[in-house]
């Protein structure tokens, strides 16, 4: 039997014995924001009309308390109460915070780590934190996800790195305890994750491209060819979806309130096939003569002239640029079909291109320019197992030995 009563948040939950237990349940968005308690059991019977005023009164009271918390939170997002949670919230809302100047995708990753910190340590006061706390948190975070699995060093180090950034921000906004914590962490050393050592080889690409074409995924073949032949980042090839700023018209290619930007378009390829692309990470121009990119040319020939409009890399199943994460997911399906091991990732194409260039004996500064790196040191990090330099050194040493033997 249905009854009408004013009881916001009321949730009847049937039991196995046929009875119904009543709960008041807080709004999911406010629970996610940190509101507690999430649920409150109500000792009343919904089928008893005499209990209705009591049910209504309880629900209205709990609802009012929750809304009061929400209103106070909105007013005091920038208020600091000495806890790690309040420092994190201040970091995310203060007008001088570097968080507000990050690109949307970097901010998204930042929030993921901040939520871990808030949930695990948010109630701790800064004044009570000691160096042993940080080492304990690091050791706990790096434990394997499952027994016998690999240690999660990257996650643990990322947590410590973000804590350092939080405290540095706290110093900037004159929170005294943050200066002490910065000084504590400055000399502390935590094991960093090892740099990735895998590169995509030419044999991987030559296996992937025909398999993708065979499976009707020319977009994946062409995207991979661009990444390997030109050493462009995945993002600069396939583009990305960024939030539409408040107040702007949703023009262009829009999906779920986000606009597609930064990917290659057919207008980027002129008649002379010299591609010039402003890269997203450094803003440098990456220039490539596609006449010297055989993998790209092979794939371009498969695209009919009437389809050479707009974004170059189009998800065949959706008829638009790939949605977030879809490119990598679909790429893996084709890669497995092509016999490419799972430890080789799509992002390794850039490292493969740089490694091949060094093996070929290309000048390191020329490789840096090709990859649109600002510093040669960055280019060196992308070269994974190249023997170009050592081969050249070996040739020079052999030449010296030969000259000595002749003398």
C-alpha positions, 0 to 999 in steps of 0.5 A, spaced: 500 500 500 502 506 497 502 512 502 504 519 501 508 523 506 514 528 506 520 524 507 526 526 503 531 521 502 527 515 505 529 509 502 525 502 504 529 496 503 525 489 503 528 484 508 528 476 506 523 475 512 518 479 508 519 486 512 521 492 510 527 496 513 527 504 513 533 508 512 534 515 510 540 516 505 544 522 504 545 525 496 550 521 492 553 527 490 554 530 497 556 523 500 562 523 494 564 530 497 565 528 504 558 528 507 557 523 513 553 519 515 551 516 508 545 512 511 541 512 518 536 507 520 529 509 522 526 505 527 519 506 524 514 502 520 511 505 514 505 501 514 503 504 520 500 511 519 501 513 526 509 513 524 508 517 518 509 524 522 515 521 525 518 518 519 517 525 516 520 529 522 526 525 522 527 525 514 526 532 514 531 533 520 536 529 517 535 532 510 536 539 513 542 537 516 545 535 510 543 541 506 546 546 511 553 542 511 552 543 503 551 550 504 557 551 509 561 547 504 560 552 498 561 558 503 567 555 506 571 551 500 577 555 501 577 555 509 583 552 512 582 548 519 588 545 519 587 538 516 590 535 510 583 535 507 582 542 508 589 543 505 587 539 499 580 543 498 584 549 498 589 547 493 583 546 488 579 552 489 584 558 491 585 563 485 592 563 486 593 555 486 597 552 480 591 547 480 587 552 476 592 553 471 593 546 469 590 543 463 584 539 463 587 532 462 592 534 467 587 536 472 583 530 471 589 526 473 591 530 479 584 529 482 584 522 482 591 522 486 587 528 491 581 523 492 586 518 495 589 522 499 583 525 502 580 519 503 586 515 506 589 521 510 584 527 510 582 527 517 590 528 519 592 535 522 598 537 519 601 539 525 601 532 527 604 529 521 612 526 522 616 523 517 615 516 519 607 518 517 610 519 509 614 513 509 608 508 512 604 511 507 608 510 501 610 503 503 602 502 504 601 505 497 606 501 493 603 494 496 601 489 490 594 490 488 593 482 489 598 477 493 604 476 488 603 481 484 608 487 482 609 493 487 605 499 485 611 504 486 608 509 481 602 510 485 606 510 491 611 515 488 605 519 485 602 520 492 608 523 495 610 527 489 603 530 490 603 531 498 610 535 496 606 539 491 600 540 496 605 543 502 609 547 497 602 551 495 601 551 503 607 555 503 605 560 498 599 561 501 602 562 508 600 556 512 606 555 517 605 548 518 606 547 510 613 550 511 615 545 516 613 539 512 616 541 506 623 542 510 622 535 513 620 532 506 626 535 502 631 531 504 627 524 504 628 519 499 623 515 496 624 509 490 621 512 484 618 508 478 623 505 473 623 509 466 619 505 461 624 501 457 619 498 451 619 501 444 615 499 438 619 496 433 618 496 425 616 489 425 611 491 430 608 496 426 609 492 419 605 487 423 599 491 426 598 496 419 596 490 415 592 487 420 588 493 422 586 494 414 584 487 414 579 488 420 576 494 417 580 499 422 584 503 417 583 509 422 588 505 427 593 503 421 593 510 419 594 513 426 599 508 428 603 509 421 603 517 423 605 516 430 611 511 428 613 515 421 613 522 424 614 521 432 608 525 433 605 524 440 598 520 440 594 526 442 597 530 436 595 525 431 588 523 434 586 529 438 583 530 445 576 532 448 576 538 452 571 541 456 567 547 453 569 553 457 563 556 461 559 561 456 562 559 450 558 556 444 558 548 443 561 549 436 565 544 432 565 537 434 562 536 440 561 530 445 558 530 452 559 537 453 566 536 450 569 539 444 574 535 439 581 539 439 588 538 437 588 532 432 590 532 425 585 534 420 586 533 412 587 541 412 594 539 415 596 536 409 597 540 403 598 538 396 606 538 397 605 533 403 609 537 408 605 536 414 606 542 419 603 541 426 603 545 432 604 540 438 600 540 444 605 539 450 611 544 448 607 548 443 613 547 438 612 546 430 613 539 428 614 538 420 615 532 416 615 531 409 610 525 408 613 523 401 618 520 406 613 516 410 612 510 407 607 507 412 603 513 412 603 514 404 601 506 404 595 508 409 593 514 405 592 511 399 586 507 402 582 514 403 578 516 398 578 523 396 571 525 398 572 522 405 578 527 406 575 532 410 575 534 417 579 530 422 584 524 419 583 519 424 575 517 425 573 511 429 569 507 424 564 504 428 562 511 431 563 516 425 567 521 429 574 522 432 575 516 438 572 517 444 577 518 451 580 511 452 577 508 446 583 508 441 587 505 446 582 499 447 581 498 440 588 498 438 589 493 443 584 488 440 588 489 433 595 488 436 593 482 439 590 479 433 597 481 429 601 477 435 604 484 438 605 482 445 601 486 451 607 489 454 608 493 447 603 499 448 601 504 442 604 510 446 611 506 445 610 508 437 614 515 439 619 511 443 620 506 437 621 512 432 626 516 436 630 509 437 630 507 430 632 514 428 638 514 433 640 507 430 640 509 423 646 514 426 641 521 425 644 527 429 641 527 436 639 534 435 636 533 429 632 527 432 630 532 438 627 537 432 623 531 429 620 529 435 619 537 437 622 536 444 625 543 447 631 539 450 635 534 448 635 530 454 628 529 453 630 526 447 635 521 450 629 519 455 625 516 449 631 512 446 630 505 448 636 501 447 639 504 441 646 502 439 647 508 434 652 512 438 655 505 441 656 503 434 659 509 431 664 509 437 666 502 436 667 504 429 672 510 431 675 505 436 676 500 430 679 505 426 684 507 431 686 500 432 687 499 425 691 506 424 696 504 430 697 497 427 699 500 421 704 505 424 
